[in-house]
Amino acid sequence: MGNKPYKEKNKRELYRISYPVNDRPILKLLGNEFEVINISEKGIKFICKQCSEFKVDADVQCTLTFRDHESFLLEGKISQTYKNAAVICLARSLPLERIIQEQRYILANYPDKFHE
């Protein structure tokens, strides 16, 4: 009756960092600023009120700015749109070091976020 090994592959290959409402990075895109909901090395999900203005597969250039004011100029494609959010699939990965730095910051400053 022992435990069987889990054989299904995780559909997510990259770790995502979700941000608390009051501590989100800012995405500058098409002359507007948007709050970032979460990031991974290859993608950014952000809040948008008029998501219909973003077309799936459209090429975009954007700037992602973190709370410490470090910014990254990025390129990618709009991969998904929702009622109040959209996702950019990045052409080049965000640096893994920055992803780890963000993870450490969230763990240190929002420990209850991981015990819900």
C-alpha positions in Angstrom: 0.0 0.0 0.0 3.0 2.4 -0.1 3.1 5.7 -1.7 3.4 5.7 -5.5 5.9 8.1 -7.1 4.4 11.2 -8.7 4.9 10.7 -12.4 3.1 13.7 -14.0 5.4 16.4 -15.2 4.9 19.8 -13.7 3.5 22.0 -16.4 5.3 25.0 -15.0 9.0 24.8 -15.7 9.9 28.1 -14.1 9.3 29.4 -10.6 6.9 32.4 -10.3 7.2 35.1 -7.8 3.9 36.7 -6.8 4.0 40.2 -5.4 2.0 41.7 -2.5 -0.3 44.5 -3.6 1.7 47.2 -1.9 5.2 46.1 -3.2 4.8 45.4 -6.9 7.3 46.2 -9.6 6.2 48.6 -12.3 6.0 47.8 -16.0 6.3 50.6 -18.5 4.7 49.6 -21.8 3.3 51.7 -24.6 3.7 54.9 -22.6 1.7 53.6 -19.6 2.7 52.2 -16.2 1.2 48.9 -15.0 1.6 47.0 -11.7 3.2 43.6 -12.0 1.3 40.7 -10.4 4.1 38.1 -10.9 7.3 37.3 -12.7 9.3 34.3 -13.8 12.5 34.2 -15.8 10.5 34.1 -19.0 7.3 36.0 -18.3 5.6 38.9 -16.6 1.9 39.1 -15.6 0.6 42.6 -15.1 -2.7 44.4 -14.3 -4.4 46.3 -17.1 -7.8 48.0 -17.1 -8.1 48.0 -20.9 -6.5 44.7 -21.8 -8.4 44.6 -25.1 -5.7 47.1 -26.4 -3.2 44.2 -26.2 -3.3 41.7 -29.0 -2.0 38.2 -28.4 1.3 37.6 -30.3 2.0 41.3 -30.6 5.6 42.2 -30.2 6.3 44.6 -27.3 9.2 46.4 -25.7 8.9 47.4 -22.1 10.8 48.4 -19.0 10.5 46.5 -15.7 11.5 48.5 -12.6 11.9 46.9 -9.2 11.5 48.6 -5.8 15.2 49.3 -5.6 14.9 51.2 -8.9 16.9 48.6 -10.9 15.3 48.5 -14.4 15.5 46.0 -17.3 14.7 46.9 -20.9 12.8 43.8 -22.2 11.3 42.5 -25.4 8.7 39.8 -25.9 5.2 39.0 -27.1 1.8 39.3 -25.5 1.0 35.7 -24.8 -2.3 35.9 -22.9 -4.9 38.5 -22.1 -7.6 38.4 -19.4 -10.3 40.8 -18.3 -7.9 42.7 -16.0 -4.5 41.3 -16.7 -2.1 40.3 -19.5 1.0 38.2 -19.8 4.2 38.9 -21.7 6.4 36.0 -22.8 10.0 37.4 -22.8 12.3 36.9 -25.7 15.3 36.8 -23.3 15.2 35.6 -19.7 15.3 37.9 -16.7 18.6 37.2 -14.9 18.3 34.3 -12.5 20.2 36.3 -9.9 17.4 38.9 -9.9 14.7 36.3 -9.6 16.5 34.9 -6.6 17.0 38.4 -5.1 13.2 39.0 -5.4 12.4 35.6 -3.9 14.6 36.4 -0.9 13.1 39.8 -0.5 9.5 38.4 -0.5 10.4 35.6 1.9 12.2 38.1 4.3 9.5 40.8 4.2 6.3 38.8 3.8 6.8 35.4 5.6 3.1 35.0 6.2 2.5 35.0 2.5 3.9 31.5 2.4 1.9 30.1 5.3 -1.6 30.8 4.0 
